[in-house]
Amino acid sequence: MLFDTHAHLDDRAFDADRKELISGLDMLVMNPGCSLASSRNADALSRQYPHIYAAVGSHPDAADEVNEDVLEEYRKLCKLNPKIKAIGEIGLDYHYEDIPREIQLQAFRAQMALAQELDLPVIVHEREAHADGMAVVDEFPAVKGVFHCYSGSLEMAKELIKRGWYIGFTGVLTFKNAKKAVEVAANIPLDRLVLETDCPYMAPEPFRGKRNDPGKLCRMAEKLAEIRGLPVEEVARITTENGKRLYRI
Ligand code: NI
């Protein structure tokens, strides 16, 4: 069985067929929130479907909504629903910088502190912000989690693993120009690696550019099996165990 450790099934891209799609999935799925509104939707999906788990948090794109009231809402959701297994997705994105860096950093730190308080793992989105991302990780040594859709170097991945973190890979692994992600996936300990679709984005080959969904995670498992020289069933078993350990399921 596979575990999609990062899927946005609450996204409007699934409005037309969400129920059929989710009901047809024979796998585990973690649905992180991107904002307070999306976290509430993730919470609702996890209550509705036994195989869906949720995380709550504000993505760097929504960092400007984070304040004491929003953090209190996340705290309440976590206490009321045992299927909320993480704080996320949170982090830093310096690619577009629609939200100023200082505000992103403030929101990231506030939500890392919340994860520490609630003793939950975190789901980190970090794009073109490697140094600041690692600096915040080091400010909260008690907090562990996953760097999802990993885009850093092998050296940085090793530093994260040393600190007890996991590394998440998307359909990028299957892209022809994915040398860096493939290098990291080939060289880190297998017990720290998790697979994710990040759907509706990041569809693997041969679906690149189309809507992604958790049913396409098998393409990532096949690619990882090829990279590591292992049977695909073994990769599925190990990465699912890793996801359960990461989110304490
Ligand atoms: Ni995401």
Residues whose N, C-alpha, C, O or C-beta is under 5 A from the ligand:
A	BS01	NI	D198
